[in-house]
């Protein structure tokens, strides 16, 4: 039987097919980027210069035939440059284009994109668990996403180092002045592996900073990072696998921060209520979450799309892994955050005037 398709439906069909083909190319590119990152191939090209397949294989400790195929794929895809494409396969020399090292090698660059490739790997690895959760209504705990905490840690590292205490916390003017002039104490709640905690300590040399997280693995890694990468602040930073609701912590902190974690929490009102209890008189909570639209819009822009991608694949399943979860998902809109804050007893919520493409900044006053 022949199916007759209206011209506008044909155009939509063809556009969708083209879009998904382009998306497949992008996904495959990211997987090859993840492979090159994991094997140190980009780093070798950045630090040791252009290479033939045999030279790269020797430097990186991989098989020459695999080195050649990866280099050819990267050259065909335009991720690497080839000195002479007409040369014999084993004699071609490949190089990183100017500026590419910031994207592919430098973990402190604001242009780094290798963590995005890690997110794609993590999504692929967890697909079976994800499908099971969708069928049962259950969740997928972070333990099933070993790549994702690492990817998020790496993605946020440059912003913490460059912007956290130079642009973000200064927007809380009274708190910033107090921490700068007098010191005080900061609670970094859901600190993960600790880059934010370390950045806060470096930005406020008179302050003490406590990184709090219930994930013991992350706290252990943060502690190791403090020893190996941040010994300059080790006397003012602690990492603790500790609940913010611990009464011994009550009233200690001039500033508390929850960075890109509130939407992941199964019980966000309970967490906010506990963090409110951490604050000293005159203290405030800085919540940094995703810069999504105020209302649902379909189709959405690229930022809205990627936030829903994260939500479908990671954040909602993780949030639903705990009993009685609020099931927030990544898309936590300002009005919804305001309701959570009010339910937790905060007196006011202010959206801070900080321009960032993917984050929105909220000040919560008790």
Protein Blocks (a to p, Z undefined) as FASTA:
>chain_A
ZZdddfklmmmmmmmmmmmmmmmmmmmmmmmmmmmmmnommmmmmmnopadfklmmmmno
pafklmmmmmmmmmmnopaccfblmbcfklpccdddehklmmmmmmmbckbcklmmmmmm
mmmmmmmmmmmmmmnopacdfklmmmlmmmmmmmmmmmmmmmmmmmmmmmmmmlmmmmmm
ngpadddehklnolmmmmmmmmmmmbccddddfblklmmmmmmmmmmmmmmmmmmcccdd
ddfklmklgokafbdcdehklmmpmblmlmmmmmmmmpcghiacddddddddfbdcdddd
fklmmmmmmmmmmmmmmmmmpghiaklojmlcfklmmmmmmmnopabdcdddbddfkbcc
ddddZZ
